[in-house]
Amino acid sequence: MTVTSKGFADRLTARPVTHSRITGIGGYRPRRVVPNSELVERIDSSDEWIRERSGIIERRFAGEGESVIDMSVFAATPALEMAGVAPEDIDVVLLATVSWPYQTPAAAPMLAERLGTKGAAFDISAACAGYCHGIAVASDLVRTGTARHVLVVGVERLSDFTSLDDRGTAFIFADGAGAAVVSQSDTVGIAPTVWGSDGANWEAISQTESWIDVHRKGLEWPHIGMAGQTVFRWAVWGMAPVAQQALDVAGITADQLDAFIPHQANVRIIDAMAKKLNMPADIPIARDIAYTGNTSAASVPLAMERMVRQGEIPSGGLALQIGFGAGLSYAAQVVVIP
């Protein structure tokens, strides 16, 4: 039987409207704690200098038994439990990372196999904005009826790509994983996403050498380099307007938030963004970077997980989350706190 374009449209528009929301959150921080004192000698620095420059006191580095897949499992398990969703009920696994050490295959299918999910699985490479990109994609998959439940994981093992002799980055990057379950909902739980990219400035945060250069020149393992001042200015002056747009499309103002959860790049960036957004003093602001460092795609879900677990923010409240970084890429949305 041939279905006309009108019949096709009628069938789809007749379907009930489905909303999306985050129903579970989970996180995993590696066992090894790395204080500033362990790093300062090689970069001719001090604990005070690192704290003043970044707000970081310590970070976590992954070790044996804490691969990208392992950490993803450890973060996904409590997220599934909170959501009350069995692995076999997950229709899509989205894994955001830039530190999976294989060009192919993607990490997501391996995670899906470990968890026992049976649906689609693919990676997202958007660096520090990857998790918020994943939430956007998951929300659209659920709202269109493609999926009932989507697992979104942000995970990084950046210690593998960090030079401990690079004074600009040795103290910044760290390892960890955060996960969220996005499910069907009778009410709106994820507002439209404001996102974009600025590829003209890709060199501001990038791998120091391409894999082609590594192969042809016989180079050592590459690391991530960053033009600190360029990134700082872009984040402070460019991302506050993006965060404001996310509030605008959600139809709320900053004083209606119950939490502000920005990417944990630098505490000075976080404070400057909050100031530019006229964030009220009584709204909890994530500063997970102090004890977790910059975990790129994992930073937003890890920060939310800590705030939820410690009772800093209310279930059912509203949080503004924004990720931004290499690419340069960014994404922001207002979500209901699980």
Buried (B, 14 or more C-beta within 10 A) or exposed (E): EEEEEEEEEEEEEEEEEBBBBBBBBBBBBBEBEBEBEBBBEEBEBEBEBBBEBBBBBBBBBBEEEBBBBBBBBBBBBBBBEBBEBEBEBBBBBBBBBBBBEEEEEBBBBBBBEBBEBEBBBBBBBBBBBBBBBBBBBBBBBBBEEEBBBBBBBBBBBBBBBBBBEBEBBBBBBBBBBBBBBBBBBEEBBBBBBBBBBBEEBEEBBBBBBEEEEBEEEEEEEBBBBBBBEBBBEBBBEBBBEBBBBBBEBBEBEBEBBBBBBBBBBBBBBBBBBBEBBEBEEEBBBBBBBBBBBBBBBBBBBBBBBBBBEEEBBEEEBBBBBBBBBBBBBBBBBBBBBB
